[in-house]
Amino acid sequence: EWVDEFLMWDPTQFNNITKLRIPCHKIWLPDMVLYNNAAEYTDGLMPANAMVEPSGNVFWPVPTKLQSSCKVDVTYFPFDSQECSLKFGSWTYDGYQVDITNRTSE
């Protein structure tokens, strides 16, 4: 989710439209990748619409299918628990330009 100043509008001037669904290939998107990808490189993204609000707020629910690998310790199997970290980031932007965080349910 981010703000794109080029996608702002005044709803009162556009028939009170308060949300647009725009094909993601028509707007700027962050180039997110899974750094610890276990498969051949692909962005893994499926075609989707981004939802844009008059404030320029863009929400892009990314439908994707990715593969990663995890180190597994089966010492206490079947009474164990495993933790797997997925490392996402931008391929071309640094952390000061694109900051990827989990979306909270506030």
N, C-alpha and C positions, 0 to 999 in steps of 0.2 A: 504494500500500500504506500502511495506517495502522492505528492501534489505536482501537477503539471500545469504551469501557468498558461500554457497555450491552449488548454482545454477548459478554461473558465468561461462562464456566461451568466447573464442575468435572466433568471427564469421569467420575469415579468415581460421581457422582450421576446420570449420564445414560447408563447402559449402555456406558460407555467410548467414547462418540462423540468423535472427535478432529477432525472436520472437517465443516462444514455448507456446503451450496451453497444460497445464498439469492437469489431473484430481486432484481436490483438496484433495482427500484422499491419494495422493501419496507424498505430501509435508507438511511441518510444516505450521499450520494455527493458528492464535490467537484464544483463546477460548472465543469468544465474547458472552455475554448474555445481555438480556434486563432485568435490575434489577427490574423495575416496571411492570413486566409481569402480565397480568390479567388471563392468562390461565395456565393450568397445565404445569410444566416446560418441555420445549423442546428447543433445540437450534434453531428450526424453519428453519434450513438451508436445501436447496434443492441441489442436486448434481450439480456441476458446474466445469468449468475449470478455473484455474488461468492462467493469461498471464505473462510470464517471459521474460525479456530482458537480453541481454548478460551481463549487469552490475550487474545482480542479482536482479534487481528491480522486485518485484512481485506485480501485480495488481489483486485483487480478487473481482470481482463484485458479491457481495453476493445476490443471489436471495433468498428471504425469505418471510415468512408470519408470522407476529407476532400480538399479541393482547395486548393492554394496556388499562388502565382506566384513566380517567381524571375527575377532579372536575369541574362541570359545574355550572355557575351562569346565570340563565335565567331571571334575574330581568328586563332586557331591551329587551327581546325577542319580536319581531324578528329583532330588530335593535342592536343586540349585536355582539360581536366577542369573540371567545374562543381561549385559548392557551393551548396546551397540550405538556408537556415535556416528552421525551423518554430518559431514563437513561441507556446508554450502558456502559459496562466495561468488564474487564476480570474476570473470576471466580477464577483463580489461580495466575495471575501475578499482581503485584502492578503497580501504575502509572509510576514508574521509569523504569519498564521493558517493558510494553506495554502501549503506549499512543494513545488512540483512538481519532481521530479528523475528522471533516467533510472534504471531498475532495473538493477543490475549482476548479473552471473552468478557470484556468489561461492559 
